[in-house]
Amino acid sequence: MKRICIFIIQCQQSLAPLWRGLLGSSGPCCRFHPTCSAYAIEAIERHGVAKGLRFALLRVAKCHPWGRSGWDPVKEIS
């Protein structure tokens, strides 16, 4: 299941430049570093599918005009 989720995210990553080109967007594409898709892959690899997808969805929810930006690594859970 982990490989399938990561494959789907990688497909989205490869198609994103095409979508941006078609929509005419030339500005920065992500408020955070690493990007949300790279964050999702790392979260899934570290924490498994369920927790990784939860972290990824919470990360995407933080992406709005009034939110913060910058470095936001995947959190370690002890």
N, CA, C and O atoms as a Tripos MOL2 file, in Angstrom:
@<TRIPOS>MOLECULE
protein
  312   311    78     0     0
PROTEIN
NO_CHARGES

@<TRIPOS>ATOM
      1 N           0.8240   -1.1970    0.0000 N.3       1 MET1
      2 CA          0.0000    0.0000    0.0000 C.3       1 MET1
      3 C           0.8690    1.2620    0.0000 C.2       1 MET1
      4 O           0.5450    2.2580   -0.6480 O.2       1 MET1
      5 N           1.9710    1.1960    0.7380 N.am      2 LYS2
      6 CA          2.8820    2.3350    0.8200 C.3       2 LYS2
      7 C           3.4170    2.6860   -0.5700 C.2       2 LYS2
      8 O           3.4710    3.8570   -0.9450 O.2       2 LYS2
      9 N           3.8100    1.6650   -1.3250 N.am      3 ARG3
     10 CA          4.3610    1.9010   -2.6670 C.3       3 ARG3
     11 C           3.3240    2.5100   -3.6020 C.2       3 ARG3
     12 O           3.6550    3.3650   -4.4240 O.2       3 ARG3
     13 N           2.0760    2.0740   -3.4830 N.am      4 ILE4
     14 CA          1.0090    2.6050   -4.3370 C.3       4 ILE4
     15 C           0.7880    4.0850   -4.0450 C.2       4 ILE4
     16 O           0.6840    4.8910   -4.9690 O.2       4 ILE4
     17 N           0.7170    4.4420   -2.7790 N.am      5 CYS5
     18 CA          0.5280    5.8520   -2.4010 C.3       5 CYS5
     19 C           1.6730    6.7170   -2.9120 C.2       5 CYS5
     20 O           1.4490    7.7980   -3.4570 O.2       5 CYS5
     21 N           2.8880    6.2400   -2.7350 N.am      6 ILE6
     22 CA          4.0530    7.0010   -3.1910 C.3       6 ILE6
     23 C           4.0520    7.1210   -4.7100 C.2       6 ILE6
     24 O           4.3970    8.1750   -5.2430 O.2       6 ILE6
     25 N           3.6680    6.0550   -5.4170 N.am      7 PHE7
     26 CA          3.5920    6.0990   -6.8760 C.3       7 PHE7
     27 C           2.5800    7.1490   -7.3370 C.2       7 PHE7
     28 O           2.8540    7.9040   -8.2700 O.2       7 PHE7
     29 N           1.4210    7.2010   -6.6960 N.am      8 ILE8
     30 CA          0.3930    8.1880   -7.0580 C.3       8 ILE8
     31 C           0.9180    9.6100   -6.8470 C.2       8 ILE8
     32 O           0.6940   10.4830   -7.6860 O.2       8 ILE8
     33 N           1.6040    9.8420   -5.7480 N.am      9 ILE9
     34 CA          2.1650   11.1720   -5.4770 C.3       9 ILE9
     35 C           3.2280   11.5200   -6.5120 C.2       9 ILE9
     36 O           3.2910   12.6620   -6.9690 O.2       9 ILE9
     37 N           4.0660   10.5520   -6.8880 N.am     10 GLN10
     38 CA          5.0990   10.8020   -7.8910 C.3      10 GLN10
     39 C           4.4830   11.0970   -9.2580 C.2      10 GLN10
     40 O           5.0250   11.9060  -10.0110 O.2      10 GLN10
     41 N           3.3670   10.4600   -9.5900 N.am     11 CYS11
     42 CA          2.6670   10.7790  -10.8400 C.3      11 CYS11
     43 C           2.1790   12.2220  -10.8120 C.2      11 CYS11
     44 O           2.3060   12.9500  -11.7970 O.2      11 CYS11
     45 N           1.6230   12.6260   -9.6800 N.am     12 GLN12
     46 CA          1.1640   14.0110   -9.5380 C.3      12 GLN12
     47 C           2.3330   14.9780   -9.6810 C.2      12 GLN12
     48 O           2.1970   16.0290  -10.3090 O.2      12 GLN12
     49 N           3.4830   14.6280   -9.1010 N.am     13 GLN13
     50 CA          4.6620   15.4950   -9.1910 C.3      13 GLN13
     51 C           5.1120   15.6550  -10.6390 C.2      13 GLN13
     52 O           5.5330   16.7400  -11.0390 O.2      13 GLN13
     53 N           5.0280   14.5930  -11.4200 N.am     14 SER14
     54 CA          5.4870   14.6850  -12.8040 C.3      14 SER14
     55 C           4.4820   15.4320  -13.6830 C.2      14 SER14
     56 O           4.8710   16.0070  -14.6990 O.2      14 SER14
     57 N           3.2070   15.4340  -13.3130 N.am     15 LEU15
     58 CA          2.1910   16.1380  -14.0960 C.3      15 LEU15
     59 C           2.0080   17.5950  -13.6730 C.2      15 LEU15
     60 O           1.4670   18.3940  -14.4380 O.2      15 LEU15
     61 N           2.4440   17.9450  -12.4860 N.am     16 ALA16
     62 CA          2.2450   19.3040  -11.9730 C.3      16 ALA16
     63 C           2.8210   20.3910  -12.8890 C.2      16 ALA16
     64 O           2.1460   21.3960  -13.1130 O.2      16 ALA16
     65 N           4.0390   20.2360  -13.4280 N.am     17 PRO17
     66 CA          4.5390   21.2840  -14.3220 C.3      17 PRO17
     67 C           3.6670   21.4740  -15.5640 C.2      17 PRO17
     68 O           3.5240   22.5900  -16.0620 O.2      17 PRO17
     69 N           3.0930   20.3910  -16.0550 N.am     18 LEU18
     70 CA          2.1820   20.4840  -17.2010 C.3      18 LEU18
     71 C           0.9470   21.2990  -16.8450 C.2      18 LEU18
     72 O           0.5490   22.1930  -17.5920 O.2      18 LEU18
     73 N           0.3430   20.9880  -15.7030 N.am     19 TRP19
     74 CA         -0.8420   21.7190  -15.2640 C.3      19 TRP19
     75 C          -0.5280   23.1930  -15.0550 C.2      19 TRP19
     76 O          -1.3140   24.0590  -15.4380 O.2      19 TRP19
     77 N           0.6280   23.4790  -14.4450 N.am     20 ARG20
     78 CA          1.0120   24.8710  -14.2120 C.3      20 ARG20
     79 C           1.1990   25.5960  -15.5360 C.2      20 ARG20
     80 O           0.8180   26.7590  -15.6670 O.2      20 ARG20
     81 N           1.7840   24.9140  -16.5220 N.am     21 GLY21
     82 CA          1.9750   25.5140  -17.8360 C.3      21 GLY21
     83 C           0.6540   25.8040  -18.5300 C.2      21 GLY21
     84 O           0.4950   26.8520  -19.1560 O.2      21 GLY21
     85 N          -0.2830   24.8880  -18.4230 N.am     22 LEU22
     86 CA         -1.5920   25.0750  -19.0470 C.3      22 LEU22
     87 C          -2.3860   26.1880  -18.3790 C.2      22 LEU22
     88 O          -3.1380   26.9020  -19.0410 O.2      22 LEU22
     89 N          -2.2230   26.3350  -17.0770 N.am     23 LEU23
     90 CA         -2.9540   27.3690  -16.3460 C.3      23 LEU23
     91 C          -2.2590   28.7250  -16.3890 C.2      23 LEU23
     92 O          -2.8350   29.7340  -15.9790 O.2      23 LEU23
     93 N          -1.0270   28.7520  -16.8830 N.am     24 GLY24
     94 CA         -0.3040   30.0020  -17.0080 C.3      24 GLY24
     95 C           0.2850   30.5160  -15.7160 C.2      24 GLY24
     96 O           0.5980   31.7020  -15.6140 O.2      24 GLY24
     97 N           0.4420   29.6670  -14.7380 N.am     25 SER25
     98 CA          1.0060   30.0790  -13.4590 C.3      25 SER25
     99 C           2.5260   30.1050  -13.5440 C.2      25 SER25
    100 O           3.1490   29.1080  -13.9080 O.2      25 SER25
    101 N           3.1180   31.2380  -13.2120 N.am     26 SER26
    102 CA          4.5770   31.3270  -13.2800 C.3      26 SER26
    103 C           5.2000   31.6990  -11.9370 C.2      26 SER26
    104 O           6.4230   31.7960  -11.8280 O.2      26 SER26
    105 N           4.3770   31.9060  -10.9230 N.am     27 GLY27
    106 CA          4.8860   32.2760   -9.6080 C.3      27 GLY27
    107 C           5.3830   31.0680   -8.8440 C.2      27 GLY27
    108 O           5.3970   29.9540   -9.3660 O.2      27 GLY27
    109 N           5.7920   31.2950   -7.5980 N.am     28 PRO28
    110 CA          6.2480   30.1710   -6.7760 C.3      28 PRO28
    111 C           5.1140   29.1700   -6.5800 C.2      28 PRO28
    112 O           3.9470   29.5470   -6.4650 O.2      28 PRO28
    113 N           5.4730   27.8990   -6.5450 N.am     29 CYS29
    114 CA          4.4260   26.8750   -6.5150 C.3      29 CYS29
    115 C           4.1210   26.3690   -5.1180 C.2      29 CYS29
    116 O           3.1110   25.6910   -4.9350 O.2      29 CYS29
    117 N           4.9340   26.6620   -4.1390 N.am     30 CYS30
    118 CA          4.6710   26.1250   -2.8120 C.3      30 CYS30
    119 C           5.1420   27.1110   -1.7490 C.2      30 CYS30
    120 O           6.1830   27.7510   -1.8970 O.2      30 CYS30
    121 N           4.3700   27.2240   -0.6850 N.am     31 ARG31
    122 CA          4.7190   28.1200    0.4170 C.3      31 ARG31
    123 C           5.7480   27.5030    1.3440 C.2      31 ARG31
    124 O           6.4570   28.2140    2.0560 O.2      31 ARG31
    125 N           5.8290   26.1840    1.3350 N.am     32 PHE32
    126 CA          6.6780   25.4660    2.2790 C.3      32 PHE32
    127 C           7.8320   24.7640    1.5760 C.2      32 PHE32
    128 O           7.8020   24.5260    0.3680 O.2      32 PHE32
    129 N           8.8350   24.4450    2.3590 N.am     33 HIS33
    130 CA          9.9210   23.5950    1.8830 C.3      33 HIS33
    131 C          10.1130   22.5000    2.9140 C.2      33 HIS33
    132 O          10.2850   22.8300    4.0880 O.2      33 HIS33
    133 N          10.0980   21.2580    2.5740 N.am     34 PRO34
    134 CA          9.9150   20.6780    1.2430 C.3      34 PRO34
    135 C           8.4800   20.8740    0.7480 C.2      34 PRO34
    136 O           7.5790   21.1870    1.5270 O.2      34 PRO34
    137 N           8.2850   20.6830   -0.5550 N.am     35 THR35
    138 CA          6.9510   20.8380   -1.1230 C.3      35 THR35
    139 C           5.9930   19.8520   -0.4700 C.2      35 THR35
    140 O           6.4220   18.8790    0.1500 O.2      35 THR35
    141 N           4.7110   20.1000   -0.6090 N.am     36 CYS36
    142 CA          3.7180   19.2270    0.0310 C.3      36 CYS36
    143 C           3.8040   17.7920   -0.4710 C.2      36 CYS36
    144 O           3.6190   16.8560    0.3080 O.2      36 CYS36
    145 N           4.0800   17.6030   -1.7540 N.am     37 SER37
    146 CA          4.1740   16.2340   -2.2650 C.3      37 SER37
    147 C           5.4250   15.5360   -1.7440 C.2      37 SER37
    148 O           5.3710   14.3530   -1.4100 O.2      37 SER37
    149 N           6.5480   16.2430   -1.6690 N.am     38 ALA38
    150 CA          7.7650   15.6470   -1.1010 C.3      38 ALA38
    151 C           7.5650   15.3620    0.3880 C.2      38 ALA38
    152 O           8.0430   14.3510    0.9030 O.2      38 ALA38
    153 N           6.8630   16.2520    1.0680 N.am     39 TYR39
    154 CA          6.5370   16.0610    2.4830 C.3      39 TYR39
    155 C           5.6830   14.8060    2.6570 C.2      39 TYR39
    156 O           5.9220   14.0110    3.5660 O.2      39 TYR39
    157 N           4.6920   14.6320    1.7890 N.am     40 ALA40
    158 CA          3.8070   13.4680    1.8780 C.3      40 ALA40
    159 C           4.5820   12.1690    1.6880 C.2      40 ALA40
    160 O           4.3690   11.2070    2.4250 O.2      40 ALA40
    161 N           5.4750   12.1360    0.7090 N.am     41 ILE41
    162 CA          6.2810   10.9330    0.4750 C.3      41 ILE41
    163 C           7.1350   10.6260    1.6950 C.2      41 ILE41
    164 O           7.1930    9.4800    2.1420 O.2      41 ILE41
    165 N           7.7920   11.6340    2.2310 N.am     42 GLU42
    166 CA          8.6470   11.4240    3.4040 C.3      42 GLU42
    167 C           7.8260   10.9730    4.6180 C.2      42 GLU42
    168 O           8.2530   10.0950    5.3680 O.2      42 GLU42
    169 N           6.6540   11.5740    4.8060 N.am     43 ALA43
    170 CA          5.8000   11.1970    5.9370 C.3      43 ALA43
    171 C           5.3200    9.7540    5.8080 C.2      43 ALA43
    172 O           5.2870    9.0240    6.7990 O.2      43 ALA43
    173 N           4.9520    9.3380    4.6070 N.am     44 ILE44
    174 CA          4.5060    7.9630    4.3850 C.3      44 ILE44
    175 C           5.6530    6.9910    4.6050 C.2      44 ILE44
    176 O           5.4660    5.9360    5.2110 O.2      44 ILE44
    177 N           6.8470    7.3390    4.1140 N.am     45 GLU45
    178 CA          8.0040    6.4580    4.3040 C.3      45 GLU45
    179 C           8.3720    6.3220    5.7790 C.2      45 GLU45
    180 O           8.7320    5.2330    6.2270 O.2      45 GLU45
    181 N           8.2870    7.4070    6.5350 N.am     46 ARG46
    182 CA          8.6830    7.3810    7.9500 C.3      46 ARG46
    183 C           7.6290    6.7750    8.8660 C.2      46 ARG46
    184 O           7.9540    6.0120    9.7760 O.2      46 ARG46
    185 N           6.3560    7.1170    8.6240 N.am     47 HIS47
    186 CA          5.3090    6.8070    9.5920 C.3      47 HIS47
    187 C           4.2480    5.8350    9.0900 C.2      47 HIS47
    188 O           3.3060    5.5270    9.8200 O.2      47 HIS47
    189 N           4.3810    5.3500    7.8650 N.am     48 GLY48
    190 CA          3.3640    4.4500    7.3240 C.3      48 GLY48
    191 C           2.2630    5.2180    6.6170 C.2      48 GLY48
    192 O           2.2140    6.4470    6.6610 O.2      48 GLY48
    193 N           1.3790    4.4740    5.9620 N.am     49 VAL49
    194 CA          0.3640    5.0980    5.1170 C.3      49 VAL49
    195 C          -0.6380    5.9280    5.9210 C.2      49 VAL49
    196 O          -0.8740    7.0890    5.5890 O.2      49 VAL49
    197 N          -1.2260    5.3600    6.9580 N.am     50 ALA50
    198 CA         -2.2920    6.0620    7.6910 C.3      50 ALA50
    199 C          -1.7900    7.3600    8.3220 C.2      50 ALA50
    200 O          -2.3630    8.4230    8.0840 O.2      50 ALA50
    201 N          -0.7380    7.2840    9.1160 N.am     51 LYS51
    202 CA         -0.2120    8.4920    9.7680 C.3      51 LYS51
    203 C           0.4150    9.4370    8.7460 C.2      51 LYS51
    204 O           0.2820   10.6550    8.8640 O.2      51 LYS51
    205 N           1.0980    8.8820    7.7440 N.am     52 GLY52
    206 CA          1.7310    9.7180    6.7280 C.3      52 GLY52
    207 C           0.7200   10.5360    5.9480 C.2      52 GLY52
    208 O           0.9300   11.7270    5.7150 O.2      52 GLY52
    209 N          -0.3830    9.9020    5.5390 N.am     53 LEU53
    210 CA         -1.4260   10.6380    4.8210 C.3      53 LEU53
    211 C          -2.0990   11.6640    5.7240 C.2      53 LEU53
    212 O          -2.4760   12.7430    5.2690 O.2      53 LEU53
    213 N          -2.2470   11.3330    6.9910 N.am     54 ARG54
    214 CA         -2.8190   12.2980    7.9480 C.3      54 ARG54
    215 C          -1.9190   13.5300    8.0500 C.2      54 ARG54
    216 O          -2.3990   14.6620    7.9990 O.2      54 ARG54
    217 N          -0.6070   13.3010    8.1960 N.am     55 PHE55
    218 CA          0.3340   14.4220    8.2410 C.3      55 PHE55
    219 C           0.2660   15.2410    6.9540 C.2      55 PHE55
    220 O           0.2760   16.4720    6.9970 O.2      55 PHE55
    221 N           0.1960   14.5580    5.8070 N.am     56 ALA56
    222 CA          0.1590   15.2560    4.5230 C.3      56 ALA56
    223 C          -1.1050   16.1060    4.3940 C.2      56 ALA56
    224 O          -1.0380   17.2440    3.9280 O.2      56 ALA56
    225 N          -2.2400   15.5730    4.7960 N.am     57 LEU57
    226 CA         -3.4880   16.3400    4.7240 C.3      57 LEU57
    227 C          -3.4590   17.5480    5.6530 C.2      57 LEU57
    228 O          -3.9380   18.6230    5.2940 O.2      57 LEU57
    229 N          -2.8980   17.3740    6.8420 N.am     58 LEU58
    230 CA         -2.7650   18.5110    7.7550 C.3      58 LEU58
    231 C          -1.8410   19.5720    7.1760 C.2      58 LEU58
    232 O          -2.0760   20.7660    7.3570 O.2      58 LEU58
    233 N          -0.8080   19.1500    6.4910 N.am     59 ARG59
    234 CA          0.1250   20.0860    5.8560 C.3      59 ARG59
    235 C          -0.5750   20.8770    4.7550 C.2      59 ARG59
    236 O          -0.4230   22.0960    4.6750 O.2      59 ARG59
    237 N          -1.3420   20.1920    3.9070 N.am     60 VAL60
    238 CA         -2.0650   20.8780    2.8330 C.3      60 VAL60
    239 C          -3.0790   21.8560    3.4250 C.2      60 VAL60
    240 O          -3.3010   22.9310    2.8680 O.2      60 VAL60
    241 N          -3.6880   21.4920    4.5420 N.am     61 ALA61
    242 CA         -4.6620   22.3790    5.1880 C.3      61 ALA61
    243 C          -4.0120   23.6680    5.6970 C.2      61 ALA61
    244 O          -4.6860   24.6890    5.8350 O.2      61 ALA61
    245 N          -2.7110   23.6270    5.9740 N.am     62 LYS62
    246 CA         -2.0040   24.8390    6.4390 C.3      62 LYS62
    247 C          -1.6810   25.7940    5.2960 C.2      62 LYS62
    248 O          -1.2620   26.9260    5.5380 O.2      62 LYS62
    249 N          -1.8680   25.3570    4.0650 N.am     63 CYS63
    250 CA         -1.4880   26.1640    2.9060 C.3      63 CYS63
    251 C          -2.6480   27.0820    2.5110 C.2      63 CYS63
    252 O          -3.5640   26.6690    1.8000 O.2      63 CYS63
    253 N          -2.5960   28.3130    2.9760 N.am     64 HIS64
    254 CA         -3.5990   29.3150    2.6310 C.3      64 HIS64
    255 C          -2.9320   30.6850    2.7090 C.2      64 HIS64
    256 O          -1.8630   30.8160    3.3060 O.2      64 HIS64
    257 N          -3.5450   31.7030    2.1160 N.am     65 PRO65
    258 CA         -2.8980   33.0150    2.0320 C.3      65 PRO65
    259 C          -2.5060   33.6290    3.3720 C.2      65 PRO65
    260 O          -1.5710   34.4270    3.4270 O.2      65 PRO65
    261 N          -3.2010   33.2740    4.4540 N.am     66 TRP66
    262 CA         -2.9130   33.8820    5.7500 C.3      66 TRP66
    263 C          -2.0200   33.0030    6.6150 C.2      66 TRP66
    264 O          -1.6950   33.3630    7.7470 O.2      66 TRP66
    265 N          -1.6290   31.8610    6.0860 N.am     67 GLY67
    266 CA         -0.7790   30.9380    6.8470 C.3      67 GLY67
    267 C           0.6860   31.3130    6.7470 C.2      67 GLY67
    268 O           1.0830   32.1890    5.9780 O.2      67 GLY67
    269 N           1.4640   30.6270    7.5430 N.am     68 ARG68
    270 CA          2.9030   30.8810    7.5070 C.3      68 ARG68
    271 C           3.5200   30.1280    6.3350 C.2      68 ARG68
    272 O           2.8320   29.3970    5.6230 O.2      68 ARG68
    273 N           4.8070   30.3100    6.1440 N.am     69 SER69
    274 CA          5.5180   29.6040    5.0810 C.3      69 SER69
    275 C           6.9350   29.3310    5.5600 C.2      69 SER69
    276 O           7.3170   29.7430    6.6550 O.2      69 SER69
    277 N           7.7050   28.6420    4.7440 N.am     70 GLY70
    278 CA          9.0950   28.3720    5.0780 C.3      70 GLY70
    279 C           9.3680   26.9020    5.3180 C.2      70 GLY70
    280 O           8.6520   26.0400    4.8090 O.2      70 GLY70
    281 N          10.4070   26.6120    6.0970 N.am     71 TRP71
    282 CA         10.8550   25.2560    6.3660 C.3      71 TRP71
    283 C           9.8700   24.5620    7.3020 C.2      71 TRP71
    284 O           9.5780   25.0640    8.3880 O.2      71 TRP71
    285 N           9.3620   23.4160    6.8810 N.am     72 ASP72
    286 CA          8.3940   22.6550    7.6750 C.3      72 ASP72
    287 C           8.6560   21.1640    7.4680 C.2      72 ASP72
    288 O           7.9800   20.5270    6.6600 O.2      72 ASP72
    289 N           9.6320   20.5990    8.1900 N.am     73 PRO73
    290 CA          9.9810   19.1900    7.9890 C.3      73 PRO73
    291 C           8.9420   18.2490    8.6020 C.2      73 PRO73
    292 O           8.1130   18.6610    9.4140 O.2      73 PRO73
    293 N           9.0040   16.9880    8.2000 N.am     74 VAL74
    294 CA          8.1380   15.9610    8.7830 C.3      74 VAL74
    295 C           8.5370   15.7830   10.2410 C.2      74 VAL74
    296 O           9.7170   15.6440   10.5630 O.2      74 VAL74
    297 N           7.5490   15.7870   11.1060 N.am     75 LYS75
    298 CA          7.8300   15.6800   12.5400 C.3      75 LYS75
    299 C           8.1240   14.2420   12.9470 C.2      75 LYS75
    300 O           7.5590   13.2930   12.4030 O.2      75 LYS75
    301 N           9.0130   14.1090   13.9050 N.am     76 GLU76
    302 CA          9.3350   12.7990   14.4730 C.3      76 GLU76
    303 C           8.3360   12.4920   15.5770 C.2      76 GLU76
    304 O           7.9730   13.3690   16.3600 O.2      76 GLU76
    305 N           7.9040   11.2660   15.6320 N.am     77 ILE77
    306 CA          7.0000   10.8380   16.6970 C.3      77 ILE77
    307 C           7.7420    9.8280   17.5470 C.2      77 ILE77
    308 O           8.3050    8.8600   17.0340 O.2      77 ILE77
    309 N           7.7400   10.0590   18.8500 N.am     78 SER78
    310 CA          8.4610    9.1260   19.7290 C.3      78 SER78
    311 C           7.5340    8.1030   20.3360 C.2      78 SER78
    312 O           7.9760    7.2440   21.0990 O.2      78 SER78
@<TRIPOS>BOND
     1     1     2 1
     2     2     3 1
     3     3     4 2
     4     3     5 am
     5     5     6 1
     6     6     7 1
     7     7     8 2
     8     7     9 am
     9     9    10 1
    10    10    11 1
    11    11    12 2
    12    11    13 am
    13    13    14 1
    14    14    15 1
    15    15    16 2
    16    15    17 am
    17    17    18 1
    18    18    19 1
    19    19    20 2
    20    19    21 am
    21    21    22 1
    22    22    23 1
    23    23    24 2
    24    23    25 am
    25    25    26 1
    26    26    27 1
    27    27    28 2
    28    27    29 am
    29    29    30 1
    30    30    31 1
    31    31    32 2
    32    31    33 am
    33    33    34 1
    34    34    35 1
    35    35    36 2
    36    35    37 am
    37    37    38 1
    38    38    39 1
    39    39    40 2
    40    39    41 am
    41    41    42 1
    42    42    43 1
    43    43    44 2
    44    43    45 am
    45    45    46 1
    46    46    47 1
    47    47    48 2
    48    47    49 am
    49    49    50 1
    50    50    51 1
    51    51    52 2
    52    51    53 am
    53    53    54 1
    54    54    55 1
    55    55    56 2
    56    55    57 am
    57    57    58 1
    58    58    59 1
    59    59    60 2
    60    59    61 am
    61    61    62 1
    62    62    63 1
    63    63    64 2
    64    63    65 am
    65    65    66 1
    66    66    67 1
    67    67    68 2
    68    67    69 am
    69    69    70 1
    70    70    71 1
    71    71    72 2
    72    71    73 am
    73    73    74 1
    74    74    75 1
    75    75    76 2
    76    75    77 am
    77    77    78 1
    78    78    79 1
    79    79    80 2
    80    79    81 am
    81    81    82 1
    82    82    83 1
    83    83    84 2
    84    83    85 am
    85    85    86 1
    86    86    87 1
    87    87    88 2
    88    87    89 am
    89    89    90 1
    90    90    91 1
    91    91    92 2
    92    91    93 am
    93    93    94 1
    94    94    95 1
    95    95    96 2
    96    95    97 am
    97    97    98 1
    98    98    99 1
    99    99   100 2
   100    99   101 am
   101   101   102 1
   102   102   103 1
   103   103   104 2
   104   103   105 am
   105   105   106 1
   106   106   107 1
   107   107   108 2
   108   107   109 am
   109   109   110 1
   110   110   111 1
   111   111   112 2
   112   111   113 am
   113   113   114 1
   114   114   115 1
   115   115   116 2
   116   115   117 am
   117   117   118 1
   118   118   119 1
   119   119   120 2
   120   119   121 am
   121   121   122 1
   122   122   123 1
   123   123   124 2
   124   123   125 am
   125   125   126 1
   126   126   127 1
   127   127   128 2
   128   127   129 am
   129   129   130 1
   130   130   131 1
   131   131   132 2
   132   131   133 am
   133   133   134 1
   134   134   135 1
   135   135   136 2
   136   135   137 am
   137   137   138 1
   138   138   139 1
   139   139   140 2
   140   139   141 am
   141   141   142 1
   142   142   143 1
   143   143   144 2
   144   143   145 am
   145   145   146 1
   146   146   147 1
   147   147   148 2
   148   147   149 am
   149   149   150 1
   150   150   151 1
   151   151   152 2
   152   151   153 am
   153   153   154 1
   154   154   155 1
   155   155   156 2
   156   155   157 am
   157   157   158 1
   158   158   159 1
   159   159   160 2
   160   159   161 am
   161   161   162 1
   162   162   163 1
   163   163   164 2
   164   163   165 am
   165   165   166 1
   166   166   167 1
   167   167   168 2
   168   167   169 am
   169   169   170 1
   170   170   171 1
   171   171   172 2
   172   171   173 am
   173   173   174 1
   174   174   175 1
   175   175   176 2
   176   175   177 am
   177   177   178 1
   178   178   179 1
   179   179   180 2
   180   179   181 am
   181   181   182 1
   182   182   183 1
   183   183   184 2
   184   183   185 am
   185   185   186 1
   186   186   187 1
   187   187   188 2
   188   187   189 am
   189   189   190 1
   190   190   191 1
   191   191   192 2
   192   191   193 am
   193   193   194 1
   194   194   195 1
   195   195   196 2
   196   195   197 am
   197   197   198 1
   198   198   199 1
   199   199   200 2
   200   199   201 am
   201   201   202 1
   202   202   203 1
   203   203   204 2
   204   203   205 am
   205   205   206 1
   206   206   207 1
   207   207   208 2
   208   207   209 am
   209   209   210 1
   210   210   211 1
   211   211   212 2
   212   211   213 am
   213   213   214 1
   214   214   215 1
   215   215   216 2
   216   215   217 am
   217   217   218 1
   218   218   219 1
   219   219   220 2
   220   219   221 am
   221   221   222 1
   222   222   223 1
   223   223   224 2
   224   223   225 am
   225   225   226 1
   226   226   227 1
   227   227   228 2
   228   227   229 am
   229   229   230 1
   230   230   231 1
   231   231   232 2
   232   231   233 am
   233   233   234 1
   234   234   235 1
   235   235   236 2
   236   235   237 am
   237   237   238 1
   238   238   239 1
   239   239   240 2
   240   239   241 am
   241   241   242 1
   242   242   243 1
   243   243   244 2
   244   243   245 am
   245   245   246 1
   246   246   247 1
   247   247   248 2
   248   247   249 am
   249   249   250 1
   250   250   251 1
   251   251   252 2
   252   251   253 am
   253   253   254 1
   254   254   255 1
   255   255   256 2
   256   255   257 am
   257   257   258 1
   258   258   259 1
   259   259   260 2
   260   259   261 am
   261   261   262 1
   262   262   263 1
   263   263   264 2
   264   263   265 am
   265   265   266 1
   266   266   267 1
   267   267   268 2
   268   267   269 am
   269   269   270 1
   270   270   271 1
   271   271   272 2
   272   271   273 am
   273   273   274 1
   274   274   275 1
   275   275   276 2
   276   275   277 am
   277   277   278 1
   278   278   279 1
   279   279   280 2
   280   279   281 am
   281   281   282 1
   282   282   283 1
   283   283   284 2
   284   283   285 am
   285   285   286 1
   286   286   287 1
   287   287   288 2
   288   287   289 am
   289   289   290 1
   290   290   291 1
   291   291   292 2
   292   291   293 am
   293   293   294 1
   294   294   295 1
   295   295   296 2
   296   295   297 am
   297   297   298 1
   298   298   299 1
   299   299   300 2
   300   299   301 am
   301   301   302 1
   302   302   303 1
   303   303   304 2
   304   303   305 am
   305   305   306 1
   306   306   307 1
   307   307   308 2
   308   307   309 am
   309   309   310 1
   310   310   311 1
   311   311   312 2
@<TRIPOS>SUBSTRUCTURE
     1 MET1         2 RESIDUE 1 A MET
     2 LYS2         6 RESIDUE 1 A LYS
     3 ARG3        10 RESIDUE 1 A ARG
     4 ILE4        14 RESIDUE 1 A ILE
     5 CYS5        18 RESIDUE 1 A CYS
     6 ILE6        22 RESIDUE 1 A ILE
     7 PHE7        26 RESIDUE 1 A PHE
     8 ILE8        30 RESIDUE 1 A ILE
     9 ILE9        34 RESIDUE 1 A ILE
    10 GLN10       38 RESIDUE 1 A GLN
    11 CYS11       42 RESIDUE 1 A CYS
    12 GLN12       46 RESIDUE 1 A GLN
    13 GLN13       50 RESIDUE 1 A GLN
    14 SER14       54 RESIDUE 1 A SER
    15 LEU15       58 RESIDUE 1 A LEU
    16 ALA16       62 RESIDUE 1 A ALA
    17 PRO17       66 RESIDUE 1 A PRO
    18 LEU18       70 RESIDUE 1 A LEU
    19 TRP19       74 RESIDUE 1 A TRP
    20 ARG20       78 RESIDUE 1 A ARG
    21 GLY21       82 RESIDUE 1 A GLY
    22 LEU22       86 RESIDUE 1 A LEU
    23 LEU23       90 RESIDUE 1 A LEU
    24 GLY24       94 RESIDUE 1 A GLY
    25 SER25       98 RESIDUE 1 A SER
    26 SER26      102 RESIDUE 1 A SER
    27 GLY27      106 RESIDUE 1 A GLY
    28 PRO28      110 RESIDUE 1 A PRO
    29 CYS29      114 RESIDUE 1 A CYS
    30 CYS30      118 RESIDUE 1 A CYS
    31 ARG31      122 RESIDUE 1 A ARG
    32 PHE32      126 RESIDUE 1 A PHE
    33 HIS33      130 RESIDUE 1 A HIS
    34 PRO34      134 RESIDUE 1 A PRO
    35 THR35      138 RESIDUE 1 A THR
    36 CYS36      142 RESIDUE 1 A CYS
    37 SER37      146 RESIDUE 1 A SER
    38 ALA38      150 RESIDUE 1 A ALA
    39 TYR39      154 RESIDUE 1 A TYR
    40 ALA40      158 RESIDUE 1 A ALA
    41 ILE41      162 RESIDUE 1 A ILE
    42 GLU42      166 RESIDUE 1 A GLU
    43 ALA43      170 RESIDUE 1 A ALA
    44 ILE44      174 RESIDUE 1 A ILE
    45 GLU45      178 RESIDUE 1 A GLU
    46 ARG46      182 RESIDUE 1 A ARG
    47 HIS47      186 RESIDUE 1 A HIS
    48 GLY48      190 RESIDUE 1 A GLY
    49 VAL49      194 RESIDUE 1 A VAL
    50 ALA50      198 RESIDUE 1 A ALA
    51 LYS51      202 RESIDUE 1 A LYS
    52 GLY52      206 RESIDUE 1 A GLY
    53 LEU53      210 RESIDUE 1 A LEU
    54 ARG54      214 RESIDUE 1 A ARG
    55 PHE55      218 RESIDUE 1 A PHE
    56 ALA56      222 RESIDUE 1 A ALA
    57 LEU57      226 RESIDUE 1 A LEU
    58 LEU58      230 RESIDUE 1 A LEU
    59 ARG59      234 RESIDUE 1 A ARG
    60 VAL60      238 RESIDUE 1 A VAL
    61 ALA61      242 RESIDUE 1 A ALA
    62 LYS62      246 RESIDUE 1 A LYS
    63 CYS63      250 RESIDUE 1 A CYS
    64 HIS64      254 RESIDUE 1 A HIS
    65 PRO65      258 RESIDUE 1 A PRO
    66 TRP66      262 RESIDUE 1 A TRP
    67 GLY67      266 RESIDUE 1 A GLY
    68 ARG68      270 RESIDUE 1 A ARG
    69 SER69      274 RESIDUE 1 A SER
    70 GLY70      278 RESIDUE 1 A GLY
    71 TRP71      282 RESIDUE 1 A TRP
    72 ASP72      286 RESIDUE 1 A ASP
    73 PRO73      290 RESIDUE 1 A PRO
    74 VAL74      294 RESIDUE 1 A VAL
    75 LYS75      298 RESIDUE 1 A LYS
    76 GLU76      302 RESIDUE 1 A GLU
    77 ILE77      306 RESIDUE 1 A ILE
    78 SER78      310 RESIDUE 1 A SER
